[in-house]
């Protein structure tokens, strides 16, 4: 049986931490679908289409990686696409508790789909999209955390020069 994984998230914006996990997963799985989701509790900075375009641009060299948009439960999307693994990143110990609860919940909906946790490189263990947006808002550089085209889009959307 081939292992086909979904990596769901909001990716608002995609970071080098996300991309580190994508590259690790692309080496582990026959097929990886990065699924840009809609989380009703979050108010994204970028549209789903903008996030998909950013991710596709950064993963175009990975032939077994696809990027798509989904709404609803990640396991429903995974089942419909024939994916049998949910990939999640664990940056810190505090991530484990919520990710563990999510994995058990997913298992109750789709026992045939396994959850796999992958840790990013140490360099990215503290990186979060929320923190990156805060840095840009106050005029700081995020060049070490996101690809150049993402940094540019963030500055255009959030940077001090973008405000009236």
ZAGU-777578 format. One record per atom (N, C-alpha, C): residue number from 1; atom name; x, y, z. Coordinates in steps of 0.1 Angstrom, whole numbers. Each point is the difference from the previous one (the first is absolute). Layout:
<atoms>
(NUM "CA" (X Y Z))
...
</atoms>
This chain:
<atoms>
(1 "N" (8 -12 0))
(1 "CA" (-8 12 0))
(1 "C" (9 12 0))
(2 "N" (-3 10 -8))
(2 "CA" (7 12 -1))
(2 "C" (-5 9 11))
(3 "N" (9 8 5))
(3 "CA" (-3 10 10))
(3 "C" (-2 14 -7))
(4 "N" (-12 5 1))
(4 "CA" (-4 13 -5))
(4 "C" (-4 8 11))
(5 "N" (6 12 2))
(5 "CA" (-3 8 12))
(5 "C" (-6 14 -4))
(6 "N" (-7 5 10))
(6 "CA" (-6 13 -1))
(6 "C" (8 8 11))
(7 "N" (4 12 -3))
(7 "CA" (6 9 10))
(7 "C" (-10 12 0))
(8 "N" (-10 0 9))
(8 "CA" (-9 11 1))
(8 "C" (4 11 9))
(9 "N" (-4 12 -4))
(9 "CA" (3 12 8))
(9 "C" (-5 12 -6))
(10 "N" (2 11 7))
(10 "CA" (-5 13 -6))
(10 "C" (11 6 -8))
(11 "N" (13 -2 4))
(11 "CA" (11 5 -8))
(11 "C" (-1 15 -3))
(12 "N" (-3 8 10))
(12 "CA" (-3 14 -2))
(12 "C" (10 9 8))
(13 "N" (12 1 -6))
(13 "CA" (6 -4 -12))
(13 "C" (8 -13 1))
(14 "N" (4 -6 -11))
(14 "CA" (9 -11 1))
(14 "C" (13 4 4))
(15 "N" (7 -7 9))
(15 "CA" (13 3 6))
(15 "C" (10 -10 -4))
(16 "N" (13 3 3))
(16 "CA" (10 -10 -3))
(16 "C" (-2 -12 9))
(17 "N" (-6 2 12))
(17 "CA" (-4 -12 8))
(17 "C" (-9 -9 -7))
(18 "N" (-11 5 -6))
(18 "CA" (-9 -8 -7))
(18 "C" (7 -7 -12))
(19 "N" (8 8 -7))
(19 "CA" (7 -6 -12))
(19 "C" (10 -11 4))
(20 "N" (6 2 12))
(20 "CA" (9 -10 5))
(20 "C" (-8 -13 2))
(21 "N" (-12 0 6))
(21 "CA" (-8 -11 2))
(21 "C" (-4 -6 -13))
(22 "N" (-3 8 -10))
(22 "CA" (-4 -5 -13))
(22 "C" (11 -8 -6))
(23 "N" (12 5 0))
(23 "CA" (12 -6 -6))
(23 "C" (2 -14 7))
(24 "N" (-1 0 14))
(24 "CA" (2 -12 7))
(24 "C" (-11 -10 -4))
(25 "N" (-12 4 -1))
(25 "CA" (-11 -9 -3))
(25 "C" (0 -4 -15))
(26 "N" (5 8 -9))
(26 "CA" (1 -4 -14))
(26 "C" (10 -11 -1))
(27 "N" (10 -1 9))
(27 "CA" (9 -11 -1))
(27 "C" (-6 -13 7))
(28 "N" (-10 2 8))
(28 "CA" (-6 -12 7))
(28 "C" (-12 -6 -7))
(29 "N" (-7 8 -7))
(29 "CA" (-13 -4 -6))
(29 "C" (0 0 -15))
(30 "N" (-7 -10 -6))
(30 "CA" (-1 -1 -14))
(30 "C" (-7 13 -6))
(31 "N" (-10 5 7))
(31 "CA" (-7 12 -4))
(31 "C" (-4 8 12))
(32 "N" (2 13 -1))
(32 "CA" (-3 9 11))
(32 "C" (-9 11 -6))
(33 "N" (-12 2 6))
(33 "CA" (-9 11 -3))
(33 "C" (0 10 11))
(34 "N" (5 12 -3))
(34 "CA" (-1 11 9))
(34 "C" (-14 6 -1))
(35 "N" (-7 -1 11))
(35 "CA" (-14 4 -1))
(35 "C" (-2 13 8))
(36 "N" (-3 11 -7))
(36 "CA" (-2 13 5))
(36 "C" (-14 0 5))
(37 "N" (-2 1 13))
(37 "CA" (-14 -1 5))
(37 "C" (-5 14 5))
(38 "N" (-13 -1 2))
(38 "CA" (-7 12 5))
(38 "C" (-4 -3 14))
(39 "N" (6 8 9))
(39 "CA" (-3 -2 15))
(39 "C" (-9 12 4))
(40 "N" (-12 -3 4))
(40 "CA" (-10 10 3))
(40 "C" (5 9 12))
(41 "N" (9 -5 8))
(41 "CA" (4 8 12))
(41 "C" (12 9 -4))
(42 "N" (5 -1 -12))
(42 "CA" (11 8 -4))
(42 "C" (-5 10 -11))
(43 "N" (7 11 -1))
(43 "CA" (-3 10 -10))
(43 "C" (12 2 -9))
(44 "N" (1 -8 -11))
(44 "CA" (13 0 -7))
(44 "C" (3 14 -7))
(45 "N" (13 2 0))
(45 "CA" (5 12 -7))
(45 "C" (0 -1 -15))
(46 "N" (3 -12 -5))
(46 "CA" (0 -3 -14))
(46 "C" (-12 -9 -4))
(47 "N" (-5 1 -12))
(47 "CA" (-11 -9 -4))
(47 "C" (6 -14 -2))
(48 "N" (-9 -9 0))
(48 "CA" (4 -14 -3))
(48 "C" (8 -1 -13))
(49 "N" (-5 7 -10))
(49 "CA" (7 -1 -13))
(49 "C" (14 6 1))
(50 "N" (2 11 7))
(50 "CA" (13 6 2))
(50 "C" (9 -10 7))
(51 "N" (-5 -6 10))
(51 "CA" (8 -10 8))
(51 "C" (4 -12 -8))
(52 "N" (-9 -5 -8))
(52 "CA" (3 -11 -9))
(52 "C" (11 4 -10))
(53 "N" (-2 12 -6))
(53 "CA" (10 5 -10))
(53 "C" (14 1 7))
(54 "N" (1 5 12))
(54 "CA" (13 1 7))
(54 "C" (6 -14 2))
(55 "N" (-8 -9 5))
(55 "CA" (5 -13 3))
(55 "C" (4 -7 -13))
(56 "N" (-8 1 -11))
(56 "CA" (4 -7 -12))
(56 "C" (13 6 -5))
(57 "N" (2 13 1))
(57 "CA" (13 6 -5))
(57 "C" (12 -6 8))
(58 "N" (-2 -3 12))
(58 "CA" (11 -4 9))
(58 "C" (2 -16 -1))
(59 "N" (-10 -7 -5))
(59 "CA" (1 -15 -1))
(59 "C" (0 -5 -14))
(60 "N" (2 9 -10))
(60 "CA" (-1 -5 -14))
(60 "C" (11 -10 -4))
(61 "N" (10 -1 8))
(61 "CA" (11 -9 -3))
(61 "C" (-3 -14 6))
(62 "N" (-11 -2 7))
(62 "CA" (-3 -13 6))
(62 "C" (-11 -6 -7))
(63 "N" (3 -10 -9))
(63 "CA" (-10 -6 -9))
(63 "C" (-11 -8 7))
(64 "N" (2 -4 13))
(64 "CA" (-10 -8 7))
(64 "C" (-9 9 9))
(65 "N" (2 13 -1))
(65 "CA" (-8 9 9))
(65 "C" (-10 8 -8))
(66 "N" (-12 0 5))
(66 "CA" (-12 8 -6))
(66 "C" (-4 10 10))
(67 "N" (-7 10 -4))
(67 "CA" (-6 10 9))
(67 "C" (-14 2 -4))
(68 "N" (-9 0 10))
(68 "CA" (-15 1 -3))
(68 "C" (-6 7 12))
(69 "N" (-12 4 -2))
(69 "CA" (-8 7 10))
(69 "C" (-11 -9 5))
(70 "N" (-3 0 13))
(70 "CA" (-11 -8 5))
(70 "C" (-8 8 11))
(71 "N" (-12 -4 2))
(71 "CA" (-9 5 11))
(71 "C" (-5 -13 7))
(72 "N" (-3 2 12))
(72 "CA" (-6 -11 8))
(72 "C" (12 -8 7))
(73 "N" (-3 -12 2))
(73 "CA" (10 -9 8))
(73 "C" (11 -4 -9))
(74 "N" (12 1 4))
(74 "CA" (12 -5 -7))
(74 "C" (-2 -15 -4))
(75 "N" (-5 -8 10))
(75 "CA" (-1 -14 -3))
(75 "C" (-10 -3 -11))
(76 "N" (-11 8 -1))
(76 "CA" (-9 -2 -11))
(76 "C" (6 3 -13))
(77 "N" (8 11 -1))
(77 "CA" (8 3 -12))
(77 "C" (10 -11 -3))
(78 "N" (7 -5 10))
(78 "CA" (10 -10 -2))
(78 "C" (-7 -13 -6))
(79 "N" (-11 -4 6))
(79 "CA" (-7 -12 -4))
(79 "C" (-5 2 -15))
(80 "N" (-5 11 -3))
(80 "CA" (-5 3 -14))
(80 "C" (11 0 -10))
(81 "N" (13 3 4))
(81 "CA" (11 1 -9))
(81 "C" (9 -13 1))
(82 "N" (-5 -10 8))
(82 "CA" (8 -12 1))
(82 "C" (13 1 7))
(83 "N" (0 9 10))
(83 "CA" (12 2 9))
(83 "C" (-2 -7 13))
(84 "N" (11 -7 4))
(84 "CA" (-2 -9 12))
(84 "C" (8 5 12))
(85 "N" (7 12 -1))
(85 "CA" (8 5 11))
(85 "C" (-3 15 1))
(86 "N" (-2 4 13))
(86 "CA" (0 15 3))
(86 "C" (13 3 6))
(87 "N" (7 10 -6))
(87 "CA" (13 4 4))
(87 "C" (-2 13 9))
(88 "N" (6 0 11))
(88 "CA" (0 12 9))
(88 "C" (14 3 5))
(89 "N" (3 12 2))
(89 "CA" (13 4 5))
(89 "C" (-1 3 15))
(90 "N" (10 -4 7))
(90 "CA" (2 3 14))
(90 "C" (12 9 2))
(91 "N" (-2 12 3))
(91 "CA" (11 10 2))
(91 "C" (5 -1 15))
(92 "N" (-9 -1 9))
(92 "CA" (3 1 14))
(92 "C" (-8 -11 8))
(93 "N" (4 -2 12))
(93 "CA" (-8 -9 8))
(93 "C" (-14 4 2))
(94 "N" (-2 13 1))
(94 "CA" (-14 6 2))
(94 "C" (-9 -3 -12))
(95 "N" (6 -2 -12))
(95 "CA" (-8 -4 -12))
(95 "C" (-6 -14 2))
(96 "N" (7 -9 7))
(96 "CA" (-3 -14 0))
(96 "C" (-14 -2 6))
(97 "N" (-4 7 10))
(97 "CA" (-13 -2 7))
(97 "C" (-12 2 -10))
(98 "N" (1 12 -7))
(98 "CA" (-11 3 -9))
(98 "C" (0 -10 -12))
(99 "N" (12 -3 -5))
(99 "CA" (1 -8 -12))
(99 "C" (-4 -15 4))
(100 "N" (3 -4 12))
(100 "CA" (-4 -13 4))
(100 "C" (-15 -1 1))
(101 "N" (-7 10 5))
(101 "CA" (-14 0 1))
(101 "C" (-6 0 -14))
(102 "N" (6 8 -9))
(102 "CA" (-5 0 -14))
(102 "C" (1 -13 -7))
(103 "N" (12 -7 3))
(103 "CA" (2 -13 -6))
(103 "C" (-10 -10 5))
(104 "N" (-3 0 12))
(104 "CA" (-10 -9 6))
(104 "C" (-14 3 -6))
(105 "N" (-3 13 -1))
(105 "CA" (-13 3 -6))
(105 "C" (-1 -4 -15))
(106 "N" (11 2 -7))
(106 "CA" (0 -4 -14))
(106 "C" (-2 -15 -1))
(107 "N" (6 -8 9))
(107 "CA" (-1 -14 0))
(107 "C" (-14 -5 3))
(108 "N" (-8 8 8))
(108 "CA" (-14 -4 2))
(108 "C" (-8 2 -12))
(109 "N" (4 10 -9))
(109 "CA" (-8 2 -12))
(109 "C" (5 -9 -12))
(110 "N" (13 -3 0))
(110 "CA" (6 -8 -11))
(110 "C" (11 -9 6))
(111 "N" (-4 -11 5))
(111 "CA" (10 -9 6))
(111 "C" (10 -6 -10))
(112 "N" (-3 1 -12))
(112 "CA" (9 -6 -11))
(112 "C" (11 10 -3))
(113 "N" (-1 12 5))
(113 "CA" (10 11 -3))
(113 "C" (9 2 12))
(114 "N" (13 -2 -2))
(114 "CA" (10 2 12))
(114 "C" (5 14 0))
(115 "N" (3 4 12))
(115 "CA" (6 13 3))
(115 "C" (15 -2 2))
(116 "N" (8 8 -7))
(116 "CA" (15 -1 2))
(116 "C" (5 14 3))
(117 "N" (8 0 11))
(117 "CA" (6 13 4))
(117 "C" (14 1 -4))
(118 "N" (4 11 -5))
(118 "CA" (14 2 -5))
(118 "C" (5 13 7))
(119 "N" (12 0 4))
(119 "CA" (5 12 7))
(119 "C" (8 8 -11))
(120 "N" (-1 13 0))
(120 "CA" (8 8 -10))
(120 "C" (15 0 6))
(121 "N" (9 5 -9))
(121 "CA" (13 2 5))
(121 "C" (0 10 11))
(122 "N" (10 -1 9))
(122 "CA" (1 8 12))
(122 "C" (-1 15 -3))
(123 "N" (5 4 -12))
(123 "CA" (0 14 -4))
(123 "C" (-14 6 -1))
(124 "N" (-10 -9 -3))
(124 "CA" (-13 5 -2))
(124 "C" (-10 -4 12))
(125 "N" (5 -5 10))
(125 "CA" (-8 -5 11))
(125 "C" (-9 11 7))
(126 "N" (4 12 -1))
(126 "CA" (-7 11 7))
(126 "C" (-8 9 -10))
(127 "N" (2 -3 -13))
(127 "CA" (-6 8 -10))
(127 "C" (-15 -2 -1))
(128 "N" (-8 11 0))
(128 "CA" (-14 -1 -2))
(128 "C" (-5 11 -10))
(129 "N" (-10 -3 -7))
(129 "CA" (-6 10 -9))
(129 "C" (-5 13 8))
(130 "N" (-5 -2 11))
(130 "CA" (-5 11 8))
(130 "C" (11 9 4))
(131 "N" (11 -6 5))
(131 "CA" (12 8 4))
(131 "C" (6 7 -12))
(132 "N" (0 -6 -12))
(132 "CA" (6 6 -12))
(132 "C" (-9 12 -4))
(133 "N" (-13 -1 1))
(133 "CA" (-9 11 -3))
(133 "C" (3 12 10))
(134 "N" (2 -3 12))
(134 "CA" (2 10 10))
(134 "C" (13 8 -3))
(135 "N" (11 -7 -4))
(135 "CA" (12 6 -3))
(135 "C" (-1 9 -12))
(136 "N" (-7 -4 -10))
(136 "CA" (-2 9 -12))
(136 "C" (-8 12 4))
(137 "N" (-10 -1 8))
(137 "CA" (-8 11 4))
(137 "C" (8 11 6))
(138 "N" (10 -3 8))
(138 "CA" (8 10 6))
(138 "C" (13 4 -8))
(139 "N" (0 -5 -13))
(139 "CA" (11 4 -8))
(139 "C" (12 -9 0))
(140 "N" (0 -11 7))
(140 "CA" (11 -9 1))
(140 "C" (2 -9 -13))
(141 "N" (12 -5 -1))
(141 "CA" (3 -9 -12))
(141 "C" (-4 -14 4))
(142 "N" (-6 -7 -9))
(142 "CA" (-3 -14 1))
(142 "C" (7 -9 -10))
(143 "N" (10 6 -6))
(143 "CA" (7 -7 -11))
(143 "C" (6 -13 4))
(144 "N" (3 -2 13))
(144 "CA" (5 -13 5))
(144 "C" (-11 -10 3))
(145 "N" (-12 4 -1))
(145 "CA" (-11 -9 3))
(145 "C" (-9 -4 -11))
(146 "N" (-1 8 -11))
(146 "CA" (-8 -3 -11))
(146 "C" (7 2 -13))
(147 "N" (-4 -6 -11))
(147 "CA" (6 2 -13))
(147 "C" (-2 15 -4))
(148 "N" (9 4 -9))
(148 "CA" (0 14 -4))
(148 "C" (-14 5 -6))
(149 "N" (-6 -8 -8))
(149 "CA" (-13 5 -5))
(149 "C" (-11 1 10))
(150 "N" (1 -9 11))
(150 "CA" (-9 1 11))
(150 "C" (3 12 8))
(151 "N" (13 3 3))
(151 "CA" (3 12 7))
(151 "C" (-4 13 -7))
(152 "N" (1 0 -13))
(152 "CA" (-5 11 -8))
(152 "C" (-15 2 2))
(153 "N" (-7 -11 -2))
(153 "CA" (-15 1 2))
(153 "C" (-4 4 14))
(154 "N" (7 -4 10))
(154 "CA" (-3 4 14))
(154 "C" (3 15 1))
(155 "N" (11 5 -5))
(155 "CA" (3 14 2))
(155 "C" (-10 9 -7))
(156 "N" (-5 -5 -12))
(156 "CA" (-10 7 -8))
(156 "C" (-13 1 8))
(157 "N" (-3 -11 7))
(157 "CA" (-13 -1 7))
(157 "C" (0 6 14))
(158 "N" (11 -2 7))
(158 "CA" (1 4 14))
(158 "C" (10 10 4))
(159 "N" (10 2 -8))
(159 "CA" (11 9 4))
(159 "C" (-5 14 3))
(160 "N" (8 7 8))
(160 "CA" (-3 14 4))
(160 "C" (-3 9 -12))
(161 "N" (7 -3 -11))
(161 "CA" (-2 9 -12))
(161 "C" (-13 -3 -7))
(162 "N" (-6 -11 3))
(162 "CA" (-13 -4 -6))
(162 "C" (-12 7 7))
(163 "N" (2 5 11))
(163 "CA" (-11 7 7))
(163 "C" (-1 15 -3))
(164 "N" (-12 5 -1))
(164 "CA" (-2 14 -3))
(164 "C" (5 9 11))
</atoms>
